[in-house]
Amino acid sequence: DPLAQINMLPIRCLNGNGRLLAENGTREIEMQTNIPYKKNNFGIIEITNDHVKADIRSVRHDYAAYKFRNQYESYHTPEEYIQQVEQDNQLAVGNCSISNLDSTDKRVIINLDSVITSQVNYAGDRIYFNPIIYDRQKENPFKVKQRNYPVDYAHPHHRMYNYQVKIPEGYGIESLPKSEIIRMPHNDAQFMYSAKKIGNKVMVTNIFAINKSIFLENEYRELRSFYDNMIRKQSEQIVFKKNES
């Protein structure tokens, strides 16, 4: 596959066992991989009285870079990609740059200068704001209550979100989402949420990990519940309150 890095099998090949052909014979081999889908999102966010500005940097490694290159090829123009980003994240993108699209041995780096068009609500002397502004999991991918066959992720998944929110001038923090860790048994899947005030900023960190490739039918209910709990947590807001004069 021209979009895959060296020694990375295309996802279509990560299915059960394969056969290795060699001069001295053949043998069956497992077609599983420990190469992850790895994505790190960083954001610097500034809230004013009339808009929210966000500088976003998304770094895609391994299968995340591979999938992005495949996805990006499906767009006819760069503007079409930007429109999709705006629609998915409710952002107005000013500038967008993408590095290393054609260098499969390097990570893909996306930089966005944007204005947030949603996820913030001004109500009297309070501002309600969801800091997970980009690439948030908004829906559970598992809709049905029962499943009769395994869930195959093909490879491990690791996503990290780091957002730095500047406390609006003239405001203080009324409430922050509580830190929480959500786990499946044996740490097969894990989600960590942390929000802390440091100086005049709120630092929000999320870490999402799927640590194995295949979940069996009897693990489906817990996997579905894991996503429900993660989506609930990522929907929580920071509340800023105007300081008394």
Number of C-alpha atoms within 10 A of each C-alpha: 10 10 18 20 17 10 7 14 16 15 16 7 12 18 12 10 12 14 11 11 10 8 5 6 7 10 10 10 11 12 14 16 15 12 16 21 22 20 22 17 22 19 23 17 22 18 19 11 9 6 13 19 17 25 18 20 21 20 19 23 23 20 24 20 26 24 17 15 19 13 11 14 12 10 13 9 10 13 11 13 17 19 14 13 17 18 11 13 18 18 25 20 17 10 11 16 11 14 13 14 18 11 12 18 14 15 20 23 19 17 18 21 18 20 20 20 14 15 17 19 12 12 9 8 11 17 21 18 21 16 25 22 21 22 13 14 15 15 11 14 10 16 9 8 9 12 15 9 11 13 16 13 16 22 19 20 21 19 19 18 21 21 24 22 21 18 19 19 13 11 16 16 19 13 12 17 18 11 14 14 13 16 18 15 10 8 13 16 21 20 23 17 19 16 20 15 15 10 9 13 18 20 18 21 20 22 16 19 20 20 18 18 18 16 16 13 14 13 15 19 14 15 20 17 15 19 21 17 14 23 16 13 20 18 16 16 18 18 19 21 18 16 12 8 4
